[in-house]
Every structure is written in structure tokens, then in C-alpha cells.
């Protein structure tokens, strides 16, 4: 699997990409979902290193789009998932 590494955007003093409040929400989402995602991806790929790469890419994309993701009824994949 080819690795595509992108630099993590850094907030500037003029306009932050993610506010402190949003960053903590992203962290909460990550903490709540990482174990479930890791387990599902492990079953699908059978390769821990590939799972880690996929998760890094997925959570980076979520972080980049957090404003839209956090507005969803069910950002974990289903609006009917128990919370």
C-alpha cells in the first residue's frame, strides 16, 4: 500500500483552522470511536500497520472537516447508533 503523507495544517494567528473547543470535540470523538474502528479495520485487513495508516488518514480527514462532521446527526456512521 502506497503511503501518502500530508503535512498537518497549522493554525495561523490570523485565523485558526480549528478552535480549542472544536479540537477538544474532535479529540472526544477520536477517543470514543478509535477502538471500534480499529477492531473493524483489523478484521477487514488483518494487518495492524495498514489499519494504523487507514485510521490516520480517516481521522485527519475528519479533523479537516470537523465543522461539517460535528453537525451530522450521526457522525459515527449511522443516525441510529446508540449513544
HTML snippet that shows the backbone in 3Dmol.js (N, CA, C, O; Angstrom):
<script src="https://3Dmol.org/build/3Dmol-min.js"></script>
<div id="view" style="width:600px;height:400px;position:relative"></div>
<script>
const pdb = `
ATOM      1  N   UNK A   1       0.840  -1.167   0.000  1.00  0.00           N
ATOM      2  CA  UNK A   1       0.000   0.000   0.000  1.00  0.00           C
ATOM      3  C   UNK A   1       0.886   1.231   0.000  1.00  0.00           C
ATOM      4  O   UNK A   1       1.772   1.360   0.845  1.00  0.00           O
ATOM      5  N   UNK A   2       0.659   2.118  -0.922  1.00  0.00           N
ATOM      6  CA  UNK A   2       1.448   3.335  -1.008  1.00  0.00           C
ATOM      7  C   UNK A   2       1.042   4.281   0.115  1.00  0.00           C
ATOM      8  O   UNK A   2      -0.136   4.422   0.442  1.00  0.00           O
ATOM      9  N   UNK A   3       2.031   4.910   0.682  1.00  0.00           N
ATOM     10  CA  UNK A   3       1.758   5.849   1.765  1.00  0.00           C
ATOM     11  C   UNK A   3       1.736   7.264   1.217  1.00  0.00           C
ATOM     12  O   UNK A   3       2.651   7.680   0.506  1.00  0.00           O
ATOM     13  N   UNK A   4       0.697   7.993   1.546  1.00  0.00           N
ATOM     14  CA  UNK A   4       0.568   9.384   1.134  1.00  0.00           C
ATOM     15  C   UNK A   4       0.618  10.231   2.393  1.00  0.00           C
ATOM     16  O   UNK A   4      -0.316  10.228   3.196  1.00  0.00           O
ATOM     17  N   UNK A   5       1.706  10.949   2.556  1.00  0.00           N
ATOM     18  CA  UNK A   5       1.891  11.747   3.752  1.00  0.00           C
ATOM     19  C   UNK A   5       1.620  13.208   3.419  1.00  0.00           C
ATOM     20  O   UNK A   5       2.209  13.774   2.499  1.00  0.00           O
ATOM     21  N   UNK A   6       0.723  13.798   4.183  1.00  0.00           N
ATOM     22  CA  UNK A   6       0.434  15.220   4.039  1.00  0.00           C
ATOM     23  C   UNK A   6       0.800  15.916   5.328  1.00  0.00           C
ATOM     24  O   UNK A   6       0.661  15.356   6.415  1.00  0.00           O
ATOM     25  N   UNK A   7       1.263  17.127   5.197  1.00  0.00           N
ATOM     26  CA  UNK A   7       1.576  17.916   6.394  1.00  0.00           C
ATOM     27  C   UNK A   7       0.273  18.298   7.087  1.00  0.00           C
ATOM     28  O   UNK A   7      -0.722  18.606   6.430  1.00  0.00           O
ATOM     29  N   UNK A   8       0.286  18.277   8.406  1.00  0.00           N
ATOM     30  CA  UNK A   8      -0.878  18.703   9.177  1.00  0.00           C
ATOM     31  C   UNK A   8      -0.909  20.220   9.146  1.00  0.00           C
ATOM     32  O   UNK A   8       0.081  20.868   9.488  1.00  0.00           O
ATOM     33  N   UNK A   9      -2.042  20.798   8.738  1.00  0.00           N
ATOM     34  CA  UNK A   9      -2.114  22.258   8.697  1.00  0.00           C
ATOM     35  C   UNK A   9      -1.934  22.853  10.080  1.00  0.00           C
ATOM     36  O   UNK A   9      -2.465  22.336  11.063  1.00  0.00           O
ATOM     37  N   UNK A  10      -1.186  23.936  10.152  1.00  0.00           N
ATOM     38  CA  UNK A  10      -1.013  24.607  11.433  1.00  0.00           C
ATOM     39  C   UNK A  10      -1.813  25.894  11.431  1.00  0.00           C
ATOM     40  O   UNK A  10      -1.785  26.644  10.456  1.00  0.00           O
ATOM     41  N   UNK A  11      -2.521  26.155  12.509  1.00  0.00           N
ATOM     42  CA  UNK A  11      -3.314  27.375  12.583  1.00  0.00           C
ATOM     43  C   UNK A  11      -2.417  28.611  12.570  1.00  0.00           C
ATOM     44  O   UNK A  11      -1.342  28.620  13.170  1.00  0.00           O
ATOM     45  N   UNK A  12      -2.861  29.623  11.897  1.00  0.00           N
ATOM     46  CA  UNK A  12      -2.119  30.881  11.904  1.00  0.00           C
ATOM     47  C   UNK A  12      -2.725  31.799  12.960  1.00  0.00           C
ATOM     48  O   UNK A  12      -3.816  31.543  13.470  1.00  0.00           O
ATOM     49  N   UNK A  13      -2.019  32.843  13.273  1.00  0.00           N
ATOM     50  CA  UNK A  13      -2.550  33.770  14.271  1.00  0.00           C
ATOM     51  C   UNK A  13      -3.737  34.556  13.715  1.00  0.00           C
ATOM     52  O   UNK A  13      -4.553  35.070  14.481  1.00  0.00           O
ATOM     53  N   UNK A  14      -3.840  34.653  12.382  1.00  0.00           N
ATOM     54  CA  UNK A  14      -4.928  35.395  11.754  1.00  0.00           C
ATOM     55  C   UNK A  14      -6.240  34.628  11.778  1.00  0.00           C
ATOM     56  O   UNK A  14      -7.298  35.212  12.013  1.00  0.00           O
ATOM     57  N   UNK A  15      -6.179  33.348  11.541  1.00  0.00           N
ATOM     58  CA  UNK A  15      -7.408  32.567  11.504  1.00  0.00           C
ATOM     59  C   UNK A  15      -7.127  31.107  11.790  1.00  0.00           C
ATOM     60  O   UNK A  15      -6.501  30.422  10.981  1.00  0.00           O
ATOM     61  N   UNK A  16      -7.572  30.638  12.905  1.00  0.00           N
ATOM     62  CA  UNK A  16      -7.331  29.261  13.305  1.00  0.00           C
ATOM     63  C   UNK A  16      -8.218  28.314  12.502  1.00  0.00           C
ATOM     64  O   UNK A  16      -9.397  28.591  12.282  1.00  0.00           O
ATOM     65  N   UNK A  17      -7.642  27.196  12.068  1.00  0.00           N
ATOM     66  CA  UNK A  17      -8.421  26.197  11.345  1.00  0.00           C
ATOM     67  C   UNK A  17      -9.414  25.509  12.275  1.00  0.00           C
ATOM     68  O   UNK A  17     -10.545  25.223  11.883  1.00  0.00           O
ATOM     69  N   UNK A  18      -8.991  25.247  13.501  1.00  0.00           N
ATOM     70  CA  UNK A  18      -9.839  24.570  14.473  1.00  0.00           C
ATOM     71  C   UNK A  18      -9.713  25.306  15.801  1.00  0.00           C
ATOM     72  O   UNK A  18      -8.604  25.532  16.283  1.00  0.00           O
ATOM     73  N   UNK A  19     -10.829  25.675  16.386  1.00  0.00           N
ATOM     74  CA  UNK A  19     -10.801  26.360  17.681  1.00  0.00           C
ATOM     75  C   UNK A  19     -10.465  25.361  18.782  1.00  0.00           C
ATOM     76  O   UNK A  19     -10.549  24.151  18.572  1.00  0.00           O
ATOM     77  N   UNK A  20     -10.090  25.859  19.940  1.00  0.00           N
ATOM     78  CA  UNK A  20      -9.802  24.969  21.068  1.00  0.00           C
ATOM     79  C   UNK A  20     -11.018  24.113  21.411  1.00  0.00           C
ATOM     80  O   UNK A  20     -10.889  22.921  21.690  1.00  0.00           O
ATOM     81  N   UNK A  21     -12.197  24.729  21.389  1.00  0.00           N
ATOM     82  CA  UNK A  21     -13.425  23.997  21.701  1.00  0.00           C
ATOM     83  C   UNK A  21     -13.658  22.881  20.689  1.00  0.00           C
ATOM     84  O   UNK A  21     -13.984  21.758  21.073  1.00  0.00           O
ATOM     85  N   UNK A  22     -13.495  23.172  19.415  1.00  0.00           N
ATOM     86  CA  UNK A  22     -13.683  22.161  18.373  1.00  0.00           C
ATOM     87  C   UNK A  22     -12.615  21.088  18.469  1.00  0.00           C
ATOM     88  O   UNK A  22     -12.905  19.908  18.269  1.00  0.00           O
ATOM     89  N   UNK A  23     -11.376  21.480  18.774  1.00  0.00           N
ATOM     90  CA  UNK A  23     -10.300  20.500  18.886  1.00  0.00           C
ATOM     91  C   UNK A  23     -10.607  19.497  19.988  1.00  0.00           C
ATOM     92  O   UNK A  23     -10.375  18.301  19.812  1.00  0.00           O
ATOM     93  N   UNK A  24     -11.123  19.962  21.119  1.00  0.00           N
ATOM     94  CA  UNK A  24     -11.427  19.016  22.191  1.00  0.00           C
ATOM     95  C   UNK A  24     -12.582  18.109  21.779  1.00  0.00           C
ATOM     96  O   UNK A  24     -12.632  16.948  22.187  1.00  0.00           O
ATOM     97  N   UNK A  25     -13.512  18.627  20.973  1.00  0.00           N
ATOM     98  CA  UNK A  25     -14.601  17.790  20.489  1.00  0.00           C
ATOM     99  C   UNK A  25     -14.091  16.720  19.536  1.00  0.00           C
ATOM    100  O   UNK A  25     -14.557  15.581  19.570  1.00  0.00           O
ATOM    101  N   UNK A  26     -13.138  17.081  18.688  1.00  0.00           N
ATOM    102  CA  UNK A  26     -12.530  16.116  17.773  1.00  0.00           C
ATOM    103  C   UNK A  26     -11.819  15.050  18.595  1.00  0.00           C
ATOM    104  O   UNK A  26     -11.909  13.861  18.289  1.00  0.00           O
ATOM    105  N   UNK A  27     -11.116  15.472  19.630  1.00  0.00           N
ATOM    106  CA  UNK A  27     -10.420  14.521  20.494  1.00  0.00           C
ATOM    107  C   UNK A  27     -11.405  13.589  21.184  1.00  0.00           C
ATOM    108  O   UNK A  27     -11.145  12.391  21.300  1.00  0.00           O
ATOM    109  N   UNK A  28     -12.529  14.122  21.643  1.00  0.00           N
ATOM    110  CA  UNK A  28     -13.554  13.284  22.275  1.00  0.00           C
ATOM    111  C   UNK A  28     -14.099  12.267  21.277  1.00  0.00           C
ATOM    112  O   UNK A  28     -14.277  11.094  21.607  1.00  0.00           O
ATOM    113  N   UNK A  29     -14.362  12.727  20.055  1.00  0.00           N
ATOM    114  CA  UNK A  29     -14.859  11.828  19.011  1.00  0.00           C
ATOM    115  C   UNK A  29     -13.836  10.720  18.742  1.00  0.00           C
ATOM    116  O   UNK A  29     -14.197   9.548  18.644  1.00  0.00           O
ATOM    117  N   UNK A  30     -12.567  11.095  18.624  1.00  0.00           N
ATOM    118  CA  UNK A  30     -11.497  10.127  18.388  1.00  0.00           C
ATOM    119  C   UNK A  30     -11.436   9.101  19.515  1.00  0.00           C
ATOM    120  O   UNK A  30     -11.385   7.897  19.265  1.00  0.00           O
ATOM    121  N   UNK A  31     -11.442   9.585  20.762  1.00  0.00           N
ATOM    122  CA  UNK A  31     -11.380   8.678  21.909  1.00  0.00           C
ATOM    123  C   UNK A  31     -12.558   7.709  21.935  1.00  0.00           C
ATOM    124  O   UNK A  31     -12.403   6.543  22.297  1.00  0.00           O
ATOM    125  N   UNK A  32     -13.733   8.195  21.549  1.00  0.00           N
ATOM    126  CA  UNK A  32     -14.937   7.363  21.582  1.00  0.00           C
ATOM    127  C   UNK A  32     -14.968   6.337  20.449  1.00  0.00           C
ATOM    128  O   UNK A  32     -15.537   5.258  20.616  1.00  0.00           O
ATOM    129  N   UNK A  33     -14.367   6.653  19.302  1.00  0.00           N
ATOM    130  CA  UNK A  33     -14.531   5.812  18.120  1.00  0.00           C
ATOM    131  C   UNK A  33     -13.320   4.970  17.726  1.00  0.00           C
ATOM    132  O   UNK A  33     -13.462   4.027  16.948  1.00  0.00           O
ATOM    133  N   UNK A  34     -12.138   5.285  18.242  1.00  0.00           N
ATOM    134  CA  UNK A  34     -10.935   4.621  17.724  1.00  0.00           C
ATOM    135  C   UNK A  34     -10.911   3.111  17.961  1.00  0.00           C
ATOM    136  O   UNK A  34     -10.492   2.367  17.074  1.00  0.00           O
ATOM    137  N   UNK A  35     -11.339   2.645  19.111  1.00  0.00           N
ATOM    138  CA  UNK A  35     -11.289   1.207  19.393  1.00  0.00           C
ATOM    139  C   UNK A  35     -12.223   0.433  18.465  1.00  0.00           C
ATOM    140  O   UNK A  35     -11.859  -0.625  17.950  1.00  0.00           O
ATOM    141  N   UNK A  36     -13.431   0.965  18.255  1.00  0.00           N
ATOM    142  CA  UNK A  36     -14.393   0.291  17.377  1.00  0.00           C
ATOM    143  C   UNK A  36     -13.881   0.258  15.940  1.00  0.00           C
ATOM    144  O   UNK A  36     -13.971  -0.768  15.265  1.00  0.00           O
ATOM    145  N   UNK A  37     -13.342   1.386  15.479  1.00  0.00           N
ATOM    146  CA  UNK A  37     -12.809   1.453  14.120  1.00  0.00           C
ATOM    147  C   UNK A  37     -11.598   0.544  13.966  1.00  0.00           C
ATOM    148  O   UNK A  37     -11.467  -0.148  12.956  1.00  0.00           O
ATOM    149  N   UNK A  38     -10.718   0.540  14.949  1.00  0.00           N
ATOM    150  CA  UNK A  38      -9.533  -0.315  14.894  1.00  0.00           C
ATOM    151  C   UNK A  38      -9.935  -1.786  14.790  1.00  0.00           C
ATOM    152  O   UNK A  38      -9.362  -2.536  14.000  1.00  0.00           O
ATOM    153  N   UNK A  39     -10.915  -2.195  15.584  1.00  0.00           N
ATOM    154  CA  UNK A  39     -11.372  -3.582  15.543  1.00  0.00           C
ATOM    155  C   UNK A  39     -11.968  -3.960  14.198  1.00  0.00           C
ATOM    156  O   UNK A  39     -11.664  -5.021  13.654  1.00  0.00           O
ATOM    157  N   UNK A  40     -12.815  -3.093  13.662  1.00  0.00           N
ATOM    158  CA  UNK A  40     -13.449  -3.375  12.371  1.00  0.00           C
ATOM    159  C   UNK A  40     -12.417  -3.447  11.251  1.00  0.00           C
ATOM    160  O   UNK A  40     -12.469  -4.344  10.410  1.00  0.00           O
ATOM    161  N   UNK A  41     -11.485  -2.504  11.243  1.00  0.00           N
ATOM    162  CA  UNK A  41     -10.462  -2.500  10.199  1.00  0.00           C
ATOM    163  C   UNK A  41      -9.501  -3.676  10.338  1.00  0.00           C
ATOM    164  O   UNK A  41      -9.009  -4.199   9.339  1.00  0.00           O
ATOM    165  N   UNK A  42      -9.236  -4.090  11.566  1.00  0.00           N
ATOM    166  CA  UNK A  42      -8.358  -5.249  11.791  1.00  0.00           C
ATOM    167  C   UNK A  42      -8.966  -6.512  11.209  1.00  0.00           C
ATOM    168  O   UNK A  42      -8.268  -7.332  10.611  1.00  0.00           O
ATOM    169  N   UNK A  43     -10.267  -6.663  11.386  1.00  0.00           N
ATOM    170  CA  UNK A  43     -10.961  -7.830  10.828  1.00  0.00           C
ATOM    171  C   UNK A  43     -10.900  -7.789   9.303  1.00  0.00           C
ATOM    172  O   UNK A  43     -10.708  -8.815   8.651  1.00  0.00           O
ATOM    173  N   UNK A  44     -11.066  -6.586   8.743  1.00  0.00           N
ATOM    174  CA  UNK A  44     -11.093  -6.456   7.285  1.00  0.00           C
ATOM    175  C   UNK A  44      -9.715  -6.621   6.645  1.00  0.00           C
ATOM    176  O   UNK A  44      -9.603  -7.243   5.588  1.00  0.00           O
ATOM    177  N   UNK A  45      -8.661  -6.074   7.266  1.00  0.00           N
ATOM    178  CA  UNK A  45      -7.345  -6.094   6.628  1.00  0.00           C
ATOM    179  C   UNK A  45      -6.426  -7.178   7.163  1.00  0.00           C
ATOM    180  O   UNK A  45      -5.625  -7.739   6.415  1.00  0.00           O
ATOM    181  N   UNK A  46      -6.535  -7.477   8.450  1.00  0.00           N
ATOM    182  CA  UNK A  46      -5.644  -8.454   9.059  1.00  0.00           C
ATOM    183  C   UNK A  46      -4.221  -7.941   9.219  1.00  0.00           C
ATOM    184  O   UNK A  46      -3.313  -8.728   9.488  1.00  0.00           O
ATOM    185  N   UNK A  47      -4.004  -6.628   9.058  1.00  0.00           N
ATOM    186  CA  UNK A  47      -2.671  -6.059   9.106  1.00  0.00           C
ATOM    187  C   UNK A  47      -2.692  -4.801   9.968  1.00  0.00           C
ATOM    188  O   UNK A  47      -3.267  -3.783   9.583  1.00  0.00           O
ATOM    189  N   UNK A  48      -2.068  -4.880  11.124  1.00  0.00           N
ATOM    190  CA  UNK A  48      -2.081  -3.775  12.081  1.00  0.00           C
ATOM    191  C   UNK A  48      -1.505  -2.488  11.497  1.00  0.00           C
ATOM    192  O   UNK A  48      -2.044  -1.408  11.737  1.00  0.00           O
ATOM    193  N   UNK A  49      -0.427  -2.588  10.742  1.00  0.00           N
ATOM    194  CA  UNK A  49       0.204  -1.392  10.176  1.00  0.00           C
ATOM    195  C   UNK A  49      -0.698  -0.721   9.139  1.00  0.00           C
ATOM    196  O   UNK A  49      -0.774   0.506   9.069  1.00  0.00           O
ATOM    197  N   UNK A  50      -1.373  -1.531   8.345  1.00  0.00           N
ATOM    198  CA  UNK A  50      -2.302  -0.981   7.360  1.00  0.00           C
ATOM    199  C   UNK A  50      -3.487  -0.308   8.068  1.00  0.00           C
ATOM    200  O   UNK A  50      -3.960   0.744   7.638  1.00  0.00           O
ATOM    201  N   UNK A  51      -3.952  -0.921   9.144  1.00  0.00           N
ATOM    202  CA  UNK A  51      -5.047  -0.347   9.927  1.00  0.00           C
ATOM    203  C   UNK A  51      -4.639   1.013  10.484  1.00  0.00           C
ATOM    204  O   UNK A  51      -5.417   1.965  10.428  1.00  0.00           O
ATOM    205  N   UNK A  52      -3.436   1.109  11.016  1.00  0.00           N
ATOM    206  CA  UNK A  52      -2.966   2.377  11.568  1.00  0.00           C
ATOM    207  C   UNK A  52      -2.898   3.458  10.498  1.00  0.00           C
ATOM    208  O   UNK A  52      -3.273   4.602  10.752  1.00  0.00           O
ATOM    209  N   UNK A  53      -2.423   3.108   9.304  1.00  0.00           N
ATOM    210  CA  UNK A  53      -2.365   4.068   8.189  1.00  0.00           C
ATOM    211  C   UNK A  53      -3.770   4.540   7.797  1.00  0.00           C
ATOM    212  O   UNK A  53      -4.002   5.735   7.614  1.00  0.00           O
ATOM    213  N   UNK A  54      -4.689   3.601   7.671  1.00  0.00           N
ATOM    214  CA  UNK A  54      -6.067   3.941   7.285  1.00  0.00           C
ATOM    215  C   UNK A  54      -6.696   4.850   8.335  1.00  0.00           C
ATOM    216  O   UNK A  54      -7.355   5.834   7.998  1.00  0.00           O
ATOM    217  N   UNK A  55      -6.489   4.514   9.618  1.00  0.00           N
ATOM    218  CA  UNK A  55      -7.075   5.317  10.689  1.00  0.00           C
ATOM    219  C   UNK A  55      -6.485   6.723  10.714  1.00  0.00           C
ATOM    220  O   UNK A  55      -7.213   7.694  10.920  1.00  0.00           O
ATOM    221  N   UNK A  56      -5.181   6.842  10.507  1.00  0.00           N
ATOM    222  CA  UNK A  56      -4.562   8.169  10.489  1.00  0.00           C
ATOM    223  C   UNK A  56      -5.159   9.016   9.372  1.00  0.00           C
ATOM    224  O   UNK A  56      -5.498  10.180   9.586  1.00  0.00           O
ATOM    225  N   UNK A  57      -5.286   8.439   8.191  1.00  0.00           N
ATOM    226  CA  UNK A  57      -5.879   9.167   7.070  1.00  0.00           C
ATOM    227  C   UNK A  57      -7.330   9.556   7.365  1.00  0.00           C
ATOM    228  O   UNK A  57      -7.744  10.686   7.104  1.00  0.00           O
ATOM    229  N   UNK A  58      -8.086   8.619   7.904  1.00  0.00           N
ATOM    230  CA  UNK A  58      -9.504   8.872   8.168  1.00  0.00           C
ATOM    231  C   UNK A  58      -9.687   9.970   9.217  1.00  0.00           C
ATOM    232  O   UNK A  58     -10.487  10.885   9.023  1.00  0.00           O
ATOM    233  N   UNK A  59      -8.952   9.882  10.321  1.00  0.00           N
ATOM    234  CA  UNK A  59      -9.118  10.885  11.369  1.00  0.00           C
ATOM    235  C   UNK A  59      -8.561  12.248  10.960  1.00  0.00           C
ATOM    236  O   UNK A  59      -9.063  13.272  11.424  1.00  0.00           O
ATOM    237  N   UNK A  60      -7.545  12.288  10.108  1.00  0.00           N
ATOM    238  CA  UNK A  60      -7.068  13.569   9.585  1.00  0.00           C
ATOM    239  C   UNK A  60      -8.161  14.217   8.736  1.00  0.00           C
ATOM    240  O   UNK A  60      -8.399  15.420   8.842  1.00  0.00           O
ATOM    241  N   UNK A  61      -8.814  13.434   7.905  1.00  0.00           N
ATOM    242  CA  UNK A  61      -9.892  13.971   7.074  1.00  0.00           C
ATOM    243  C   UNK A  61     -11.072  14.439   7.924  1.00  0.00           C
ATOM    244  O   UNK A  61     -11.701  15.451   7.618  1.00  0.00           O
ATOM    245  N   UNK A  62     -11.363  13.706   8.977  1.00  0.00           N
ATOM    246  CA  UNK A  62     -12.436  14.130   9.889  1.00  0.00           C
ATOM    247  C   UNK A  62     -12.048  15.453  10.536  1.00  0.00           C
ATOM    248  O   UNK A  62     -12.870  16.367  10.616  1.00  0.00           O
ATOM    249  N   UNK A  63     -10.808  15.565  10.997  1.00  0.00           N
ATOM    250  CA  UNK A  63     -10.345  16.794  11.640  1.00  0.00           C
ATOM    251  C   UNK A  63     -10.423  17.977  10.675  1.00  0.00           C
ATOM    252  O   UNK A  63     -10.832  19.071  11.065  1.00  0.00           O
ATOM    253  N   UNK A  64     -10.033  17.762   9.419  1.00  0.00           N
ATOM    254  CA  UNK A  64     -10.080  18.830   8.423  1.00  0.00           C
ATOM    255  C   UNK A  64     -11.506  19.301   8.146  1.00  0.00           C
ATOM    256  O   UNK A  64     -11.722  20.457   7.783  1.00  0.00           O
ATOM    257  N   UNK A  65     -12.476  18.406   8.317  1.00  0.00           N
ATOM    258  CA  UNK A  65     -13.874  18.706   8.009  1.00  0.00           C
ATOM    259  C   UNK A  65     -14.747  18.718   9.257  1.00  0.00           C
ATOM    260  O   UNK A  65     -15.959  18.523   9.160  1.00  0.00           O
ATOM    261  N   UNK A  66     -14.156  18.942  10.426  1.00  0.00           N
ATOM    262  CA  UNK A  66     -14.874  18.788  11.685  1.00  0.00           C
ATOM    263  C   UNK A  66     -16.137  19.635  11.769  1.00  0.00           C
ATOM    264  O   UNK A  66     -17.133  19.191  12.342  1.00  0.00           O
ATOM    265  N   UNK A  67     -16.122  20.819  11.224  1.00  0.00           N
ATOM    266  CA  UNK A  67     -17.313  21.673  11.295  1.00  0.00           C
ATOM    267  C   UNK A  67     -18.513  20.974  10.658  1.00  0.00           C
ATOM    268  O   UNK A  67     -19.613  21.008  11.208  1.00  0.00           O
ATOM    269  N   UNK A  68     -18.309  20.343   9.508  1.00  0.00           N
ATOM    270  CA  UNK A  68     -19.396  19.612   8.840  1.00  0.00           C
ATOM    271  C   UNK A  68     -19.711  18.308   9.554  1.00  0.00           C
ATOM    272  O   UNK A  68     -20.878  17.965   9.739  1.00  0.00           O
ATOM    273  N   UNK A  69     -18.683  17.584   9.953  1.00  0.00           N
ATOM    274  CA  UNK A  69     -18.882  16.279  10.595  1.00  0.00           C
ATOM    275  C   UNK A  69     -19.634  16.428  11.910  1.00  0.00           C
ATOM    276  O   UNK A  69     -20.550  15.656  12.194  1.00  0.00           O
ATOM    277  N   UNK A  70     -19.254  17.413  12.707  1.00  0.00           N
ATOM    278  CA  UNK A  70     -19.890  17.580  14.012  1.00  0.00           C
ATOM    279  C   UNK A  70     -21.353  18.003  13.899  1.00  0.00           C
ATOM    280  O   UNK A  70     -22.118  17.837  14.848  1.00  0.00           O
ATOM    281  N   UNK A  71     -21.745  18.546  12.752  1.00  0.00           N
ATOM    282  CA  UNK A  71     -23.131  18.958  12.552  1.00  0.00           C
ATOM    283  C   UNK A  71     -24.033  17.797  12.128  1.00  0.00           C
ATOM    284  O   UNK A  71     -25.255  17.940  12.098  1.00  0.00           O
ATOM    285  N   UNK A  72     -23.432  16.648  11.799  1.00  0.00           N
ATOM    286  CA  UNK A  72     -24.213  15.485  11.364  1.00  0.00           C
ATOM    287  C   UNK A  72     -24.991  14.893  12.528  1.00  0.00           C
ATOM    288  O   UNK A  72     -24.572  14.984  13.682  1.00  0.00           O
ATOM    289  N   UNK A  73     -26.140  14.280  12.210  1.00  0.00           N
ATOM    290  CA  UNK A  73     -26.908  13.586  13.237  1.00  0.00           C
ATOM    291  C   UNK A  73     -26.138  12.399  13.787  1.00  0.00           C
ATOM    292  O   UNK A  73     -26.205  12.112  14.982  1.00  0.00           O
ATOM    293  N   UNK A  74     -25.409  11.708  12.925  1.00  0.00           N
ATOM    294  CA  UNK A  74     -24.649  10.536  13.352  1.00  0.00           C
ATOM    295  C   UNK A  74     -23.292  10.469  12.687  1.00  0.00           C
ATOM    296  O   UNK A  74     -23.120   9.723  11.724  1.00  0.00           O
ATOM    297  N   UNK A  75     -22.316  11.232  13.175  1.00  0.00           N
ATOM    298  CA  UNK A  75     -21.006  11.239  12.530  1.00  0.00           C
ATOM    299  C   UNK A  75     -20.255   9.912  12.643  1.00  0.00           C
ATOM    300  O   UNK A  75     -19.251   9.716  11.958  1.00  0.00           O
ATOM    301  N   UNK A  76     -20.718   9.012  13.482  1.00  0.00           N
ATOM    302  CA  UNK A  76     -20.081   7.703  13.636  1.00  0.00           C
ATOM    303  C   UNK A  76     -20.567   6.735  12.566  1.00  0.00           C
ATOM    304  O   UNK A  76     -20.142   5.579  12.562  1.00  0.00           O
ATOM    305  N   UNK A  77     -21.439   7.162  11.659  1.00  0.00           N
ATOM    306  CA  UNK A  77     -21.814   6.317  10.535  1.00  0.00           C
ATOM    307  C   UNK A  77     -23.279   5.981  10.464  1.00  0.00           C
ATOM    308  O   UNK A  77     -23.739   5.478   9.439  1.00  0.00           O
ATOM    309  N   UNK A  78     -24.028   6.238  11.511  1.00  0.00           N
ATOM    310  CA  UNK A  78     -25.443   5.929  11.494  1.00  0.00           C
ATOM    311  C   UNK A  78     -26.159   6.835  12.482  1.00  0.00           C
ATOM    312  O   UNK A  78     -25.713   7.014  13.615  1.00  0.00           O
ATOM    313  N   UNK A  79     -27.258   7.397  12.045  1.00  0.00           N
ATOM    314  CA  UNK A  79     -28.005   8.255  12.963  1.00  0.00           C
ATOM    315  C   UNK A  79     -28.778   7.446  14.002  1.00  0.00           C
ATOM    316  O   UNK A  79     -29.364   8.014  14.924  1.00  0.00           O
ATOM    317  N   UNK A  80     -28.778   6.114  13.852  1.00  0.00           N
ATOM    318  CA  UNK A  80     -29.491   5.273  14.804  1.00  0.00           C
ATOM    319  C   UNK A  80     -28.548   4.564  15.769  1.00  0.00           C
ATOM    320  O   UNK A  80     -28.989   3.771  16.602  1.00  0.00           O
ATOM    321  N   UNK A  81     -27.239   4.850  15.658  1.00  0.00           N
ATOM    322  CA  UNK A  81     -26.273   4.190  16.550  1.00  0.00           C
ATOM    323  C   UNK A  81     -26.526   4.628  17.991  1.00  0.00           C
ATOM    324  O   UNK A  81     -26.791   5.803  18.242  1.00  0.00           O
ATOM    325  N   UNK A  82     -26.448   3.695  18.935  1.00  0.00           N
ATOM    326  CA  UNK A  82     -26.685   4.053  20.334  1.00  0.00           C
ATOM    327  C   UNK A  82     -25.603   4.944  20.870  1.00  0.00           C
ATOM    328  O   UNK A  82     -24.432   4.778  20.529  1.00  0.00           O
ATOM    329  N   UNK A  83     -25.972   5.883  21.699  1.00  0.00           N
ATOM    330  CA  UNK A  83     -25.013   6.787  22.353  1.00  0.00           C
ATOM    331  C   UNK A  83     -25.318   6.860  23.798  1.00  0.00           C
ATOM    332  O   UNK A  83     -24.632   7.565  24.538  1.00  0.00           O
TER     333      UNK A  83
END
`;
const viewer = $3Dmol.createViewer("view");
viewer.addModel(pdb, "pdb");
viewer.setStyle({}, {cartoon: {color: "spectrum"}});
viewer.zoomTo();
viewer.render();
</script>
